[in-house]
Amino acid sequence: MISALLDYSLISFLLDGLAVTLKISFFSIIFSVIFGTLIGLTFYLKIPVLKHLSILYVDIVRNVPCLLLVLTARFMTPLPPTYSGILAMTIFTSAIMSEIIRGGFNSLPKGQIEAAQSQGMSTLQIVWHIVLPQAYRNIIPPMMSQFTTVIKDSAFVWAVGTEELTGKGMILIGKYSSTAQVFAIFGAVAILYFLLNYSLSVLARWQHNRMSVRSY
């Protein structure tokens, strides 16, 4: 089986699944950062109605299994499997990302905000030029850690028929069914996940060390 996995067609088959995993993860991360930032801003700016709606949203989503959201998005929307997976992952990750981003907002010294207000800057200018740049810099490590979680959790979309990396592996298991073959398939899938997530972890550490040096 190991020699069979070295066959170009099988490697290409798994890499096709990896491409779908990257697509789901990429768009889920982009959308969740955007929506997570907007949710975090409702806390930071203390917008009355939106703040309470955000609290309700975060509390509900963080206490619901990600797989349940994946199933709900697939069977209660007209979206195809890949896009329903992106929707579910975005809903789930936005709630977590909003808490990370809110922590970044809260880490900023209030003196900077007061100084900006004394200079006549509007709330939008303060958020865009002062709050967001510093907050994002402070949350790089936890944000990158969440990115790796998104990549791993994207395996849940296999349950609704999406042929991402795990789904491709399950298809191969239907063809090669012995214990050694199953072990080899899952080993190959695990290696691909590991290489992807480890690369992100290395990038996160490098960026964190780079920012730490620049802060002195």
C-alpha positions as CSV (number, residue, x, y, z in Angstrom):
1,M,0.0,0.0,0.0
2,I,2.8,2.4,0.8
3,S,4.2,1.9,-2.7
4,A,0.7,2.4,-4.1
5,L,0.4,5.7,-2.3
6,L,3.6,6.8,-4.1
7,D,1.7,6.5,-7.3
8,Y,1.2,9.9,-8.9
9,S,-2.6,9.5,-9.4
10,L,-3.1,8.7,-5.7
11,I,-0.9,11.6,-4.6
12,S,-2.7,13.9,-7.0
13,F,-6.0,12.6,-5.6
14,L,-5.0,13.6,-2.0
15,L,-3.6,16.9,-3.2
16,D,-6.9,17.7,-4.9
17,G,-8.5,17.2,-1.5
18,L,-5.9,19.4,0.1
19,A,-6.7,22.2,-2.3
20,V,-10.4,22.0,-1.2
21,T,-9.3,22.1,2.4
22,L,-7.2,25.2,1.7
23,K,-10.1,26.9,-0.1
24,I,-12.5,26.3,2.7
25,S,-9.9,27.3,5.3
26,F,-8.8,30.4,3.4
27,F,-12.3,31.9,2.9
28,S,-13.4,30.9,6.4
29,I,-10.4,32.7,7.9
30,I,-10.9,35.8,5.8
31,F,-14.6,36.1,6.5
32,S,-14.2,35.3,10.2
33,V,-11.6,38.0,10.7
34,I,-13.9,40.5,9.0
35,F,-17.0,39.5,11.0
36,G,-15.0,38.9,14.2
37,T,-13.6,42.4,13.9
38,L,-17.0,43.9,13.5
39,I,-18.4,41.9,16.4
40,G,-15.4,42.9,18.5
41,L,-16.0,46.6,17.7
42,T,-19.5,46.4,19.0
43,F,-18.0,45.5,22.4
44,Y,-15.2,48.0,22.2
45,L,-17.4,50.9,21.1
46,K,-20.2,49.8,23.4
47,I,-22.9,50.1,20.8
48,P,-26.1,49.3,22.9
49,V,-28.3,47.0,20.8
50,L,-25.5,45.5,18.7
51,K,-23.4,44.7,21.8
52,H,-26.2,42.6,23.3
53,L,-26.9,40.9,20.0
54,S,-23.1,40.1,19.7
55,I,-23.0,38.7,23.3
56,L,-26.0,36.4,22.4
57,Y,-24.4,35.3,19.2
58,V,-21.0,34.5,20.7
59,D,-22.6,32.7,23.7
60,I,-24.7,30.5,21.4
61,V,-22.1,29.7,18.8
62,R,-19.3,28.9,21.2
63,N,-21.5,26.4,23.0
64,V,-22.7,24.6,19.9
65,P,-20.6,21.9,18.2
66,C,-19.0,22.9,15.0
67,L,-20.2,19.7,13.3
68,L,-23.8,20.7,14.1
69,L,-23.3,24.0,12.3
70,V,-21.8,22.2,9.3
71,L,-24.9,19.9,9.1
72,T,-27.3,22.8,9.6
73,A,-25.7,24.9,6.9
74,R,-25.7,22.0,4.5
75,F,-29.3,20.8,4.9
76,M,-31.0,24.1,5.7
77,T,-29.5,26.2,2.9
78,P,-29.4,25.7,-0.9
79,L,-25.6,26.1,-0.9
80,P,-23.5,23.2,-2.3
81,P,-21.3,21.3,0.2
82,T,-18.1,23.3,-0.1
83,Y,-19.9,26.7,0.2
84,S,-22.1,25.5,3.0
85,G,-18.9,24.3,4.8
86,I,-17.4,27.8,4.4
87,L,-20.6,29.3,5.8
88,A,-20.6,27.0,8.8
89,M,-16.9,27.5,9.5
90,T,-17.3,31.3,9.2
91,I,-20.2,31.4,11.7
92,F,-18.3,29.2,14.1
93,T,-14.9,30.9,13.8
94,S,-16.2,34.4,13.8
95,A,-17.5,34.0,17.4
96,I,-14.0,32.8,18.6
97,M,-12.2,35.4,16.5
98,S,-14.3,38.2,18.0
99,E,-13.1,37.2,21.5
100,I,-9.5,37.2,20.4
101,I,-9.9,40.5,18.7
102,R,-11.7,42.0,21.6
103,G,-8.8,41.0,23.8
104,G,-6.5,42.9,21.4
105,F,-8.7,45.9,21.8
106,N,-8.7,45.7,25.5
107,S,-4.9,45.5,25.6
108,L,-4.5,49.0,24.2
109,P,-3.6,51.8,26.6
110,K,-6.5,54.1,27.0
111,G,-4.2,57.1,27.0
112,Q,-3.6,56.8,23.3
113,I,-7.4,56.9,22.7
114,E,-7.8,60.0,24.9
115,A,-4.9,61.7,23.2
116,A,-6.4,61.0,19.7
117,Q,-9.8,62.4,20.9
118,S,-8.1,65.5,22.2
119,Q,-6.6,66.0,18.7
120,G,-10.1,66.0,17.3
121,M,-10.0,62.6,15.6
122,S,-13.3,61.0,14.9
123,T,-14.3,57.5,16.2
124,L,-13.8,56.0,12.8
125,Q,-10.3,57.6,12.4
126,I,-9.3,56.4,15.9
127,V,-10.4,52.8,15.1
128,W,-8.8,52.7,11.7
129,H,-5.5,54.4,12.4
130,I,-4.8,53.6,16.0
131,V,-7.0,50.7,17.4
132,L,-7.0,48.2,14.6
133,P,-3.2,48.3,13.6
134,Q,-2.1,47.8,17.3
135,A,-4.7,45.3,18.2
136,Y,-3.9,43.0,15.2
137,R,-0.2,43.2,16.1
138,N,-0.9,42.1,19.7
139,I,-3.1,39.2,18.7
140,I,-0.9,37.6,16.0
141,P,0.0,34.4,18.1
142,P,-3.6,33.5,19.2
143,M,-5.0,34.4,15.8
144,M,-2.5,32.2,14.0
145,S,-3.3,29.4,16.5
146,Q,-7.0,29.8,15.6
147,F,-6.1,29.6,11.9
148,T,-4.6,26.1,12.5
149,T,-7.7,25.1,14.3
150,V,-9.8,26.2,11.3
151,I,-7.7,24.0,9.1
152,K,-8.2,21.0,11.3
153,D,-11.9,21.6,11.9
154,S,-12.4,21.9,8.1
155,A,-12.4,18.1,8.2
156,F,-15.9,18.2,9.6
157,V,-17.3,19.2,6.1
158,W,-16.5,15.6,5.0
159,A,-19.6,14.6,6.9
160,V,-21.8,16.5,4.3
161,G,-20.1,15.1,1.2
162,T,-17.3,17.6,0.6
163,E,-14.3,15.9,-0.9
164,E,-11.6,17.8,1.0
165,L,-8.5,16.1,2.4
166,T,-10.2,13.9,4.9
167,G,-13.0,13.1,2.5
168,K,-10.5,12.0,-0.2
169,G,-8.8,9.8,2.4
170,M,-12.2,8.1,3.2
171,I,-12.8,7.5,-0.5
172,L,-9.4,5.8,-0.7
173,I,-10.3,3.7,2.3
174,G,-13.3,2.4,0.4
175,K,-10.8,1.0,-2.2
176,Y,-8.0,-0.2,0.1
177,S,-9.6,-1.8,3.2
178,S,-6.9,-3.8,5.0
179,T,-5.5,-2.5,8.3
180,A,-2.1,-1.7,6.8
181,Q,-3.7,0.2,3.9
182,V,-6.0,2.2,6.2
183,F,-3.1,3.1,8.4
184,A,-1.1,4.2,5.4
185,I,-3.9,6.4,4.1
186,F,-4.6,8.0,7.4
187,G,-0.9,8.5,7.9
188,A,-0.6,10.3,4.6
189,V,-3.5,12.5,5.4
190,A,-2.1,13.3,8.8
191,I,1.3,14.2,7.4
192,L,-0.3,16.7,5.0
193,Y,-2.3,18.3,7.8
194,F,0.8,18.3,10.0
195,L,3.0,20.0,7.3
196,L,0.4,22.6,6.7
197,N,-0.3,23.5,10.3
198,Y,3.4,23.2,11.4
199,S,4.3,25.7,8.6
200,L,1.7,28.1,10.0
201,S,3.0,27.6,13.5
202,V,6.6,28.4,12.4
203,L,5.3,31.5,10.6
204,A,3.5,32.6,13.7
205,R,6.6,32.2,15.9
206,W,8.7,34.1,13.4
207,Q,6.3,36.9,13.1
208,H,5.9,37.1,16.9
209,N,9.7,37.2,17.4
210,R,10.0,39.8,14.7
211,M,7.4,42.0,16.3
212,S,9.0,41.5,19.7
213,V,12.4,42.7,18.4
214,R,10.8,45.7,16.7
215,S,9.0,46.7,20.0
216,Y,12.4,47.4,21.7
